[in-house]
Amino acid sequence: MRNSENVLNSLAGHSQNPNYKFERLYRLLFNENLYADAYQMMSHKTGNMTKGTDGQTISGMSVKRIQSIIAKLRDESYQPHPAKRIYIPKKNGKQRPLGIPAFEDKLVQKVVQMILESIYEGSFEKCSHGFRPHRSCHTAMASIMEGFDGTRWFIEGDIKGFFDNIDHDIMIGILSERISDERFLRLIRKFLKAGYLDQWTFHHTYNGTPQGGIISPILANIYLDKLDKYMVEYISKFNKGKARKRNPEYKRIASRKDKRVRKLKAEKDEQKRRALMEEIKFHHREMQKLPATLDMDEDFRRMRYVRYADDFLISVIGSKEDCVRIKEDIKIFLLEQLKLQLSDEKTLITNGHDVAKFLGYEVTIRNTEKTSTAKGAKGLPKRSLDHKTVVRMPMEVMRKKLLEYGAMQITVKNGKEVWESTSRPYLRSNDDLEILNRYNSEIRGLYNYYCIANNVNILGKFHGIMKESMCKTLSSKYNSTLRKIIRKYTRDKIFRVEYEDSKGKVHTREFYHDGFKRKKDARIDDAHIEPSYRAMQPTSLMARLKAGKCEYCGAEENLKMVHVRKLKDLEGKQPWEKLMIARKRKTMAVCECCYRKIHAHK
């Protein structure tokens, strides 16, 4: 049996050849090693402890369970269970539907996802960033910062109800362009048609990808890769001219500067040389205030496109009429080729100096006569900051987060909002360390997402309000004053909480104080990044199952894996709980007898 590393990397090797047809993929689903790696990758996710419609979870995984799945796939009797639909509240008060597939379906989908990823990743366009290895929201924003300078217009694209409206026949048709294996395609169609249970009532799925399904993101990218390739071709036809025409005023001043540079080279008199150098510097500063090229050049057009999932942002150097035509062409393509609708109300044409919104950021083009404070090699100021791309964190995000956490209240004084920190009563029952960790994670979470924003330093205000809120929460908990709390917990100007570990050793945890410096480490490789897989490590879950020795009683027989959601949920009353706590493992490979005993106490 081939290891998963060789299988998947072999597929990836043909990924960049668009004419290569992948055959006999279905037989790869009979390889136990693929399921072993899939199981390993999924094991740490707590959502797998939630029961699907079959009443099973990840707990109880065994070699026999995998072999049973493979046997059903061999004779094509395997049938995915309908997903269990639940509803979670949205911030606007409405409810978002969420699908919970059966775990065994998740496992098979994970293997299918690994196969599809190997096939398609090498052929995806660089403009796609959602749900891809080595790609993220940050790489999408980095691509915008690196390539959108000089933008005159933005087109903010949104596809109406994308995930719910993917056409199954078109989806299978797109897959069949590269996959020549009817059994593999039938399996994917089974997942698409599996349906869902809502209040134990079965509902068919005629369109869309499986809600909560592991294969949904890769299928969505395969579907929208058609749009990406259409846009790449569209851009190649739209772009016009090698460069903008020179600005006549800029050219005139540059000519005056060049004359004085030539005079300077021949001039021997030191006083005249100094005068010439001052004139050169003056003309250089004047040049820096002007665009070197014409803003509107009919013989020059440029377009850039970045997509994340079903949202995209287009940069246009051209006219507004160009943008209207681009929007209409995309609308027609989506409708005719993919049976998708472009949302007219959300697909906006925005002036480059106004604000476009993408992935929670504000994107705009700087409009200023200021030059960079940095100096060039000759001590002259660098180029103007005008027409540079700026990405910002909206103040509204900070405002909503503080209100959502209950860390702030807003009062209006003299017609202006005043933000005032408040205690969070629902945290008073937590210990000091938990309270500190909660605030730290909320601060770091927001900073980690907006760390590449030009104005990320505004999080200093967020940090200040959160710190005050934490102190007020602790003062409320201990019925003390704010001043006493600050004095009690502050050492060397840093807020600290002391705590003991399980061995009685005292440790210290600090409130976040590392500042909010902008990070620029999100980069896009020039080449396509192929997925790379490595074989299962000897200490993996499957290796422990195949060892055949119960980790609880020592019996030698077929084993099942016990999973728990969190170690801290274990009370430590039962011997098996004590053993898992001592080993600091959320898993334990046990025999059938021990498995039944453990679950009898759960």
N, C-alpha and C positions, 0 to 999 in steps of 0.2 A: 504494500500500500504506500503510494507516494506521500511524502509529507506536504503539508499545506503550503509551505514556503515555495517549493518547486512548482506546485500546481498553479498558484496565483501569479507568481512572477513570470511563468511561461505565458500565461494569458496576457499579462501586461506588456510583454515583449512585442506583441502584435498590435497593441492598442493604437499606436500612431499611424498605422496603415489603414486608411479609410476603405480600401478595397478588400481587406481581409475578411473572410466569412468564418465565424466561429461555429464549429460543428461539434456534436457529441458532448454538449455541456451537461446534459441531464445526468450522465453517468458520474460526473464529479460529485453529485449529491449522495453518492453511495460511499464516499470516503469519510471514515470516522474521524480522521485527523482534522478535517475542516470543522466538524462540529465541536471537537475538543478546543480548538482555538476560538471558535465563536462563543462557546460557553465561558471560557476564560475571560474574554473581553466583556461579556455581559454580567459577570458575577458580582461586580462591585456596585451595581446600580440597585438602589433600594426599591425602585418601582417593580422589579421582578418578584418581589415578595407579595405583590397584590394579585389576588386570584382573578383569573379570566373566567369565561363562561363555562370552561370545563372543570372549574373548581381547583385547579392545580397551580402551583407556583414553581419557582426555580428550586426550592427545597425538594429533595427526593431525587435529584438528578443522579443517574447511574449509567454505566456502560450499556446495560440492558435497555434502558429507556431510549438511548440513542439508536441502538440496533433495531428497536421496534419501529421508530420513525423511518429509518432507512428501508425496512421491509415494506412498509406502506408505500414509500416512494417508488420502490422497485416495481410493484404491480399496479402503480398509479391509483391505489385505493385511498391514498392520503387526501383528506379534505380539510382545509382550514376551518376553524371554528369562527362563528361570527364574533366580532369584537363587542365587549361590554361597554355601553355608552354611559358615561357619567357627565355631570355638569359642574363646572367650577366658576365662581363669581369673577366677573371682569371689573375693572376700575370704574367703568361707566354705569355700574349697577346691573348690567345684563349678565347673562350666563354663557360661558363658552363650552361647547360640547367637546368631550375628550373620549377617545376610544382606547380601551384596554384589551389588547389581543391576548389569547391564551399563550402561556410561556413556550410551549412546544412550537407554536406558530412563529413566535419571535425568534426561536433558535433556527428554524428553517429559513426564515426571512434574512437572518443575519448571514447565513451561508450564501444565500442568493445575492445579498447586497455585496459581499466580498467578491463574488464572481463578476457581478455587473461593474463594480468599481474598477476591477482589474482591466476589464474590457474597454471602458469608456473614458477613464480619467485622462489617459494620454491624448485623447482626441478632443476634449473639451477646450473651449476658447479661454484665453487668459482674462477676458472681461467678466467671467463668471466666478463668484466668490462664496456663494452660500452652500453650506453642507458639503464642503469638500476638504480633503486632507490638506494641511498646510495653508488653508485659506480661512478667512474670518471677516467680521465686520471691519476690523482694523486694516486688513490688507485691501479691502474695498475702498476705505477712506484714504489710505496711503496712495492708491492708484489715482484717486481724484486729486490729491494734493500734488502729485508728481506730473500729472498730465492735463490739468484743466486751466492752467494759466492763460489769461487773455480771453476767456470765455465772454461772449456777448449775450448769450441766451442759454437758459437751462430748460430742459424738458423733464419734468418729474413724472415718471411712468408708474402706473399701477394697473395690474390685471385684476378684473373683478372676479372675486370668488375662485381664484385659480385652482387651489387644491381640490375643491369640490366639483370642478367642472372639467377636469381632464377627461377627454373622450377615450374610452377603452379601446375602441377599434383603431383609432389613430395611434394610440400608445403602442399597441401590439405591432402595428404597421411600421412604426419607427424602429422598434426592436428587431423586427425581422430583416431590416436592411443590413444588419451586421450579424445577426444570430440565425443560423440555419439549423434549428433543432426544435421541432414541433412540440416535443414533450416538455422541454424547458419553457417554451412560450405558453403552453397550456397551464403549467403550474403558476406562472405569473398571472394569467387570466383568472385562475381560481382565487388568488389572493385579492384581485381587484373586485371580484364578484361575491366575496365571502359574506357581505352584509354586516349588520350589527343588531344587537338586542338593546332596546330602550324600554325599560320597565317590563322586561321579559316578553316584549313583543318584537318579533323578527321584522327587519326592514331590509329590502333588497338595495344593493348599490349599483346603480346604472351608470354613474359617472364618478369621477374622482378617484384618488388613491386612498388606501386604507388609513383611517384616522388612528394615529398612534403607531402605525406600522413602521417597522425598521426600514423596509424597502421604499417607503414613500419619498424621502428626500432624494435618493439616487434616481428614482423614476421621474421625479419632477425636473431634475437637472437634465436628464436625457431628453425629456419632452421640450424643455425650453432651450436646449442646445440648438434646436432648429431656428429659434428667434436669434440667438447669438450669432449663428453663421450667416443668417440673413442680414443682420446689422453689420457684420464685418464686410460683407460684399457691398452693402449699401454705402458704407463709409468710403470704401475705395472708389466708388463712382461719384460720391458727393464731393470729396476733397478736390480742391482746385488750386493750381499755382504752387510754385516752390517756396515763395516767400512774399510777404507784403511789400508794397512799394515804399520807398523811403519817404519819411516826412520832410517836405521841402524846408520848413523852418529849422528842423533838426539838422538837416544837411547844410543849410546856410551857416549856422553857428559852428558846426563841425569844420567847415571850410576856413572860417576865421581862426579857429583854434589851431588848425594845421599850419596856417601861414606863420603864426607866432612860434610854433614848434620849430619850423625851418629856420626862422630868424635867430632863434635861441641857439641853435647849433653853430651858427656862424658868428654870433656876437661875442666879442672879447671883453667889452666894458662891463664890469661887475654890477654897476648901478642899473644899467639898461637890462642886464640879464634878470635881475630881481624884478624889475617892472614887467618884463615879458612873462616871467613865471607867474606873477600875480594875475596877469591877463589870462593866461592859460587856465589857471585854476578857476577864474570867474566864468569863462566860457564852458569849462567842464561842468561846473555846477548848473549852469543854464541848460546844458544838454541833458543832464540827469533829470531835470524837471519835465522834459518833453518825451513823448513816445518816439522811438527811433523810426517807427513805421506808421503808416496811415491806419487809423482805427477802422475805417470803412473802405475797403479795397474790393471792388467788384470782381477783380481777377484773382481773389484769394478767399478760399473757404476751408474750414476745418471742422471735424466732428469727432467726438469721443463718446464712448458708451461703457457704462459699468452696471452690472446686474448683481443683485443679491436676492436669491429666491425669486419671488414674483414682483419685486420692486426694482426699478432701474432709474438711472440718472444719465441724461445725455447733455453733453456740452457742445454748443454750436458757436463757431465764429462765422457769422453770416447775418442774414436779415431775419426779421420776425416772420416774414412770408415763408422763408426756408423752413422755419420751425413748424409752422402750420401744416406745410406739405409733408414734413417728416412724420408728424403725429398722425396724419391721415393715412399715410402709407403703412405705418406700423399697425394701425387699427385694421386696415384691410387685410394685411398679412395674417394677423392673429385670427381674424374671423374666418378667412377662407382656408387657411392651411392648418390651423390648430383648433378651430371652433371655440376660440376664447374671445372675451370681450374686454376691450380697453376701457377702463373707467374714465368717462369724460370729466366727471366732477373732481376726480383726484389726479388726473393727468394734466398738469399745469405747465404753461409756458411762462417762465419767469425771467425778467431782466437780470443780467449777470451781476449788477450792483445791488440788486435786491436779494432776498434770502430764499434759497431753495432748501427743502428739508429732505434728508436722506438718512435712514437708519438711526433716527433720533438726534442727528447732528444738524446744524445750520451751515449751509455752504454758500459762500458769497465770493465775489471778486473785489479786491480792495480798490478803492477809488481815492487816490491821494497824490499830492505833489511831493510828499516826503521821500527822502532817500534813506538808504540804510546807514546806520551809524558806523558800520564797519568800513575800514579803509582798504583800498587796494594796495598793490605792490609799490606804487609810486606815491603813496600817501594821499591819493585822491579818493573822494567818496565813491562808493559802489553804486550800481544801477538803481534807479527809482523802484520803490515798492509798489508802484501802480500796476494794476492788472494781475497781481499775484493772488493765488487761491488761498482762501481763509476758511478753515472749518472750526466751528464754535460749538460749545456746549450751551444750550438754551438755559437762561435763568429760570424758565418755567419748570424745567426738569427738577432743579434743586428745590424749588418751591413745592412742587407736588410730592416729592420724596419726603420732605420734612413734615408736611401735613399728613401724608400716608402713615408715617411712623408715629405720629402723635407727639413729635418732638418740638412742635412750634404752634403758636397761635398767631393770627394776624388781626391787628387792630388798625383802624384808619384814623389818622390824625392830620388835620389841615389838608385833607384830600389825598394824603399819601399813605401807602401801606407801611406799617411798622411790624417787623418780624420779631417776635419775642419767644424765647425758648420756654418749654414747659416740661414738667416731669411726666413720666410714662407709668402710670399706676399699675398697668398690667405686668410690668417687669419687677415689681417690688418683691414678689414671692421667690424670685431667682436669687442665687447667691451672687456675691460681688464679682467673681470671675466671669460668670455667665453674662452678667449685665455689661461688663467691660468688653467681652468678646462680641456681644451682639452689636454694640456701637462700632467697634473696630471693623467688623465684617461689613457693615452697612457703608461705612466711609470708604473702605478699600474697594468694595464692589463698584461704587459709583466712580471712583478714581480710576480703577482698572479699565473701565469701559471708555471713559472720556480722556484718558491720559495723553492722547495725541492731538487733542483740541488746542488751538492757538490760545484760548482763554482759560485753560484748565486751572489757572491760579485762582479763579473765582471760587473754587472749592474751599479756599481759606475761610470764607464766610460760613459755608456749610459746616466745616469742621468746628468753628467757634460755637455755633448754635448747638451742635450735637454734644460738644463737651459740656456746655452749660446744662443742657437737658439731662445728661448723665449724672452730673453733680446734683441737680435738683431731684432726680429719681432716687439717688442714694440718701439725700437729706430727708426725703419723704419716707423712705424705708426705715431709717433710724430715728425719725422724729427729731432731727438736728437742724442746725442752720447751715446755709450754703458755705459760709466762711469756714466753719469748723470742718466740714467735709473736705474742702479744698486743702486745708492745713493738714488734716489727718492722712490723706492719700498722696500728697505731693512731696517728692524728694528730688532735690537738684532741679527744680522747675519742671519735672516730668511727673505726670499722674500715674501712679502705680498701684497695683493690687497684689497682695501677697496671698499665696495659697499653698496647701500641702498636697503632695502626691500620695499614692496608695501606700508608700513606704514611710510616710511621715516627714519626708524631706521638704523644706520650705523653698518655694520658687517665687519669682516676681514676673508679672505680666504688665507691660506698659501700654498706656493709651497711645494711639497712633500720633506720631509727631515728626514724621519724615518729610513733611511738606508736600507740595503738589507741583513738582517740576514737570514740564512737558517732555514726553518721551517721543522719540522718532525712530523706533526700532522695527516698525512694521514695514517690511519690504516685499516686493514681488520679484521672483526670479524671472529671468528672461525666457528660460526654457520651460516647457511643460514638466510638471513634477509628477512622475509616475508613483503610484503607491508601492511601498516596499513592505514585504511581509517576512517575518522571521518565525522559525519553528518554535513550537511549544517548549517552554523551559522545564527542566526536570522537576522543579518544585511546584508545577502547576496543579490545578485541581484535578484534572483528568489523570495525571500521573499518580496522584494520591489514591484515586479510585481504583486504578489498575494495579496498585500495590497489593490489593486483596487482603489487607490486614486492618481490622477495625481499630480506629484510633481511640475508642472508648474502653472496650473490653478485651481487645487483642485477638478476637476470633478471626479465623481465616476463611472468608467466603466472599460472595459478591456484595459490593458495598453500595450505599446510597449516601449522598452528601446532604448534611443538615446545614441550612442557612438561617441566620437571624438577621433582622433588619439593622440593628445597632447593638454593639456590645454593652452600651450603657443601659439598654432596655432589660438586660439580664439582671435578675435580683440576686443571683448567687446562692439560692437556697438549695437547688438540686445539684447533685454531684457533677452532672454533665455541664451545667452552667458554670460551676467553679472551674472546671477544666478549660472551657473556652475562654473564660476571663483570664486565667493564668497564662494560657498560650497566646492571648491577645489576637485571637482569630475569630472571625464571624462564620467560619465554616468548620465542619468536622465530618470526616468520612467514617461511617459506621455500618455495622451489619444490619440485616433486616430486623432482627430481634431488638437491638438497641434503638433503631429508628422508631419502632412502634412504641417502645417504652418512653422515649423522649417526647413523642407527639401526644402521648396519653396525658402528659403533664402540661402541655401547652394550651 
